[in-house]
């Protein structure tokens, strides 16, 4: 249970593996894709048991990088299972990818990138809030209002539904 990784009382799932390796990252232990614990049905059941608690209002995905090619399929599936069973819970995703890149499924001409790009798009659309952009140590400012939920001032806390309706980034 936490109150740090999004609005309200929630739970956070820290995924393992990140290609960004941001200088000053608070969670470097999650960079190695071979580290951490294996995600399995038993752990998933415990995670959902926690999420079902009535006082839990938010589920956050952090890392590592939740939307890395190696993680995004599982994260996307979890987001949709959570929304199907508990639509009232808010889903937050922290990612080093930029919103514009996530929304542009065809941004990479390499055909092998299409599936992960599509899964990143689907994960984002299924979420309520995306905190986008790589952490920048030089732009860390705990006194700046923009960093209430972000680690550095270049990161944006994006209201997904409003952004999709408006056709441009709308901050949360």
C-alpha positions as CSV (number, residue, x, y, z in Angstrom):
1,X,0.0,0.0,0.0
2,X,1.3,3.5,-0.8
3,X,0.4,7.2,-1.1
4,X,3.4,8.2,-3.2
5,X,2.9,6.9,-6.7
6,X,-0.3,8.6,-7.6
7,X,-3.4,10.2,-6.1
8,X,-4.9,8.6,-3.1
9,X,-4.3,5.3,-1.4
10,X,-3.1,2.7,-3.8
11,X,-0.8,-0.2,-4.5
12,X,2.2,-0.2,-6.8
13,X,3.6,-2.9,-9.0
14,X,7.3,-2.4,-9.8
15,X,8.2,-4.4,-12.9
16,X,11.6,-5.7,-13.6
17,X,13.7,-4.4,-16.5
18,X,14.5,-1.1,-18.1
19,X,16.5,0.0,-21.1
20,X,16.6,3.7,-20.2
21,X,18.9,3.6,-17.2
22,X,18.2,7.2,-16.2
23,X,21.0,8.9,-14.2
24,X,19.8,9.3,-10.6
25,X,17.0,6.7,-11.0
26,X,15.7,5.9,-7.5
27,X,15.1,2.2,-8.4
28,X,18.2,1.0,-10.3
29,X,17.7,-2.5,-8.8
30,X,14.9,-2.9,-11.4
31,X,17.0,-2.3,-14.5
32,X,18.0,-6.0,-15.0
33,X,15.4,-7.9,-16.9
34,X,16.6,-11.1,-15.3
35,X,16.2,-9.8,-11.7
36,X,13.2,-9.7,-9.5
37,X,10.6,-12.4,-8.9
38,X,8.9,-14.4,-11.6
39,X,5.4,-13.2,-12.2
40,X,3.0,-16.2,-11.9
41,X,-0.6,-17.0,-11.2
42,X,-0.1,-17.2,-7.5
43,X,1.5,-13.7,-7.3
44,X,-1.2,-12.3,-9.7
45,X,-3.9,-13.7,-7.4
46,X,-2.3,-12.0,-4.4
47,X,-2.0,-8.7,-6.4
48,X,-5.7,-8.8,-7.3
49,X,-6.6,-9.6,-3.7
50,X,-4.8,-6.5,-2.6
51,X,-6.4,-4.4,-5.4
52,X,-9.9,-5.5,-4.4
53,X,-9.6,-4.0,-1.0
54,X,-12.2,-1.2,-0.8
55,X,-9.7,1.4,0.6
56,X,-7.5,0.9,-2.5
57,X,-8.4,3.6,-5.0
58,X,-5.4,3.4,-7.4
59,X,-3.1,0.8,-8.9
60,X,0.3,2.1,-10.2
61,X,2.8,0.4,-12.5
62,X,6.4,1.5,-12.2
63,X,9.7,0.0,-12.8
64,X,11.9,-0.7,-14.3
65,X,9.9,0.2,-17.4
66,X,6.4,-1.1,-17.5
67,X,6.1,-0.4,-21.2
68,X,9.4,-2.0,-22.3
69,X,9.0,-4.5,-25.1
70,X,9.7,-7.3,-22.6
71,X,7.1,-6.1,-20.1
72,X,4.3,-4.4,-22.0
73,X,2.3,-7.5,-23.0
74,X,1.8,-8.6,-19.4
75,X,1.3,-5.1,-18.1
76,X,-1.4,-4.4,-20.8
77,X,-3.2,-7.6,-19.9
78,X,-3.1,-6.7,-16.2
79,X,-4.5,-3.3,-16.9
80,X,-7.5,-4.7,-18.8
81,X,-8.2,-7.4,-16.2
82,X,-8.1,-4.8,-13.5
83,X,-10.4,-2.5,-15.4
84,X,-12.8,-5.3,-16.2
85,X,-13.1,-6.4,-12.6
86,X,-12.6,-3.1,-10.8
87,X,-13.5,-0.2,-13.2
88,X,-13.7,2.3,-10.4
89,X,-10.0,1.9,-9.6
90,X,-7.6,4.4,-11.2
91,X,-4.7,3.0,-13.2
92,X,-1.4,4.9,-13.2
93,X,1.5,4.0,-15.4
94,X,5.0,5.6,-15.0
95,X,7.0,5.3,-18.2
96,X,10.1,6.8,-19.8
97,X,8.3,6.8,-23.2
98,X,6.7,10.0,-24.3
99,X,3.0,10.2,-24.8
100,X,3.4,11.3,-28.4
101,X,5.6,8.2,-29.2
102,X,3.1,5.9,-27.5
103,X,0.2,7.3,-29.5
104,X,2.1,7.0,-32.8
105,X,1.9,3.2,-33.2
106,X,3.6,3.4,-36.6
107,X,6.5,5.6,-35.4
108,X,9.1,3.0,-36.2
109,X,9.4,1.8,-39.8
110,X,10.9,-1.5,-38.5
111,X,8.0,-3.9,-38.8
112,X,9.2,-5.9,-35.8
113,X,8.5,-2.9,-33.6
114,X,4.8,-2.8,-34.6
115,X,3.5,-5.3,-32.0
116,X,5.2,-3.7,-28.9
117,X,4.2,-0.2,-30.1
118,X,0.6,-1.4,-30.5
119,X,0.7,-3.0,-27.0
120,X,2.1,0.3,-25.5
121,X,-0.8,2.1,-27.2
122,X,-3.3,-0.4,-25.8
123,X,-1.8,-0.2,-22.3
124,X,-1.9,3.6,-22.3
125,X,-5.5,3.8,-23.6
126,X,-6.6,1.3,-20.8
127,X,-4.9,3.5,-18.2
128,X,-6.3,6.6,-16.4
129,X,-3.1,8.5,-15.8
130,X,0.3,8.3,-17.6
131,X,3.4,9.9,-16.1
132,X,5.6,10.2,-19.2
133,X,9.2,11.0,-20.0
134,X,12.6,9.8,-18.7
135,X,13.7,11.0,-15.3
136,X,16.2,13.8,-15.7
137,X,18.4,14.2,-12.7
138,X,19.3,17.8,-13.7
139,X,15.6,18.7,-13.7
140,X,14.7,17.2,-10.3
141,X,12.8,19.8,-8.3
142,X,10.7,18.6,-5.3
143,X,9.4,22.2,-4.8
144,X,7.9,22.4,-8.3
145,X,4.2,21.8,-8.5
146,X,4.7,19.8,-11.7
147,X,6.6,17.2,-9.8
148,X,3.9,16.2,-7.3
149,X,3.9,12.7,-8.9
150,X,6.8,13.0,-11.3
151,X,10.5,12.8,-10.5
152,X,11.7,15.7,-12.7
153,X,10.1,18.7,-14.3
154,X,10.3,17.4,-17.9
155,X,7.9,14.6,-16.9
156,X,4.1,15.1,-17.4
157,X,1.2,13.7,-15.4
158,X,-1.3,13.1,-18.2
159,X,-5.1,12.5,-18.0
160,X,-5.4,9.8,-20.5
161,X,-9.2,10.0,-21.2
162,X,-9.2,13.8,-21.5
163,X,-6.1,13.7,-23.8
164,X,-7.8,11.1,-26.1
165,X,-11.0,13.2,-26.2
166,X,-9.2,16.5,-26.8
167,X,-6.7,15.1,-29.3
168,X,-3.7,16.6,-27.4
169,X,-2.0,16.2,-24.0
170,X,-4.2,17.3,-21.2
171,X,-2.5,17.3,-17.8
172,X,-4.1,15.6,-14.8
